[in-house]
Amino acid sequence: MTIKKDIHQFSRDDLLSLPIRAWNEISEYDTILLLSTQKIHESGWAMIAIIGVREYQPIEIACNCCDDIEWRFNPESNTKLRMDCVLKSSALHAWSYKNKFRVGRALSSITIEVI
């Protein structure tokens, strides 16, 4: 029986070596991890890796080239976004009790909808 690692057991290198999703896909995840790639974007800001998580398992890198995230919320849903930080990888963990995250196309500016 193989025991899966959860988000707390992944190092920064583990997360950054996950498969990269096709740039033009739109995907939904239970939660997401945000991690600086420590590479500079042509804008002068650091590039951000957005890692999709399902059932507490990091699945893929949804984007590793953006320097800007636009967060969209349904104003009628009274959505509450929460965030904590994973110790081993230092990734920021965005989550919500009842919502999912829809990550748009991997461009310099990316949209994440909390649905």
C-alpha positions in Angstrom: 0.0 0.0 0.0 1.4 3.4 -1.0 0.9 6.2 1.5 0.4 9.6 -0.3 2.2 12.6 1.0 0.0 15.6 1.9 0.8 19.2 1.4 2.8 19.4 4.6 5.3 16.7 3.5 6.3 18.4 0.1 9.4 20.5 0.0 9.7 23.5 -2.2 11.7 21.5 -4.8 9.0 18.7 -4.7 6.3 21.3 -5.5 8.2 23.0 -8.2 8.9 19.6 -9.9 5.2 18.7 -10.2 3.8 18.4 -13.8 2.9 21.7 -15.4 -0.6 22.0 -16.7 -1.1 23.2 -20.3 -1.1 27.0 -20.3 -4.5 27.4 -22.0 -6.5 25.1 -19.6 -8.9 26.2 -16.9 -8.9 23.9 -13.9 -10.7 23.6 -10.5 -9.1 22.7 -7.3 -10.1 22.2 -3.6 -7.3 24.5 -2.5 -4.2 26.1 -4.0 -0.7 26.8 -2.9 1.1 30.0 -3.9 4.9 29.8 -4.1 7.5 32.3 -5.3 9.6 30.7 -8.1 12.4 33.1 -7.1 12.7 34.1 -10.7 12.2 37.6 -12.0 9.4 38.4 -14.4 10.1 41.0 -17.1 7.9 43.4 -15.0 10.5 43.3 -12.2 8.2 41.3 -9.9 8.8 37.7 -8.8 7.0 35.0 -10.7 4.5 33.0 -8.8 3.8 29.3 -9.0 0.2 28.3 -8.5 -0.1 24.7 -7.4 -3.5 23.0 -7.7 -4.5 20.7 -4.7 -7.2 18.1 -4.6 -8.0 16.1 -1.5 -4.9 17.6 0.2 -2.6 16.3 -2.6 -0.7 18.7 -4.8 -1.6 17.7 -8.3 0.0 20.0 -10.7 1.5 23.4 -11.3 -1.4 25.4 -12.8 0.9 28.4 -13.6 4.5 29.2 -13.0 4.9 32.4 -15.0 2.5 34.9 -13.5 3.5 38.0 -11.6 0.0 39.1 -10.8 -3.2 37.4 -9.5 -6.7 38.8 -9.8 -9.0 37.2 -7.2 -12.7 37.0 -8.2 -15.5 36.4 -5.8 -19.2 36.1 -6.2 -20.5 39.1 -4.3 -23.7 37.4 -3.3 -22.0 34.3 -1.8 -20.5 35.9 1.3 -17.3 33.9 0.5 -14.6 33.9 3.1 -11.1 33.1 1.8 -8.6 31.8 4.3 -4.9 31.5 4.1 -2.2 29.8 6.1 1.5 28.8 5.4 2.9 25.4 5.0 6.1 25.1 7.1 8.3 22.8 5.0 7.8 24.5 1.6 6.9 28.0 2.8 4.0 27.9 0.4 0.9 30.0 1.1 -2.2 27.8 1.3 -5.4 29.5 0.1 -8.5 27.6 1.2 -12.2 28.0 2.1 -14.6 25.8 4.0 -17.2 25.6 1.2 -15.6 26.9 -2.0 -13.3 25.7 -4.8 -10.8 27.6 -6.8 -11.0 28.0 -10.6 -7.6 28.9 -12.0 -7.6 30.6 -15.4 -5.2 30.4 -18.3 -1.5 30.7 -17.4 -0.6 34.2 -18.5 1.4 37.0 -16.9 -1.8 38.1 -15.1 -3.9 35.2 -14.0 -7.5 35.1 -12.6 -8.5 32.8 -9.8 -12.2 32.6 -9.1 -13.4 31.4 -5.7 -16.5 29.5 -6.7 
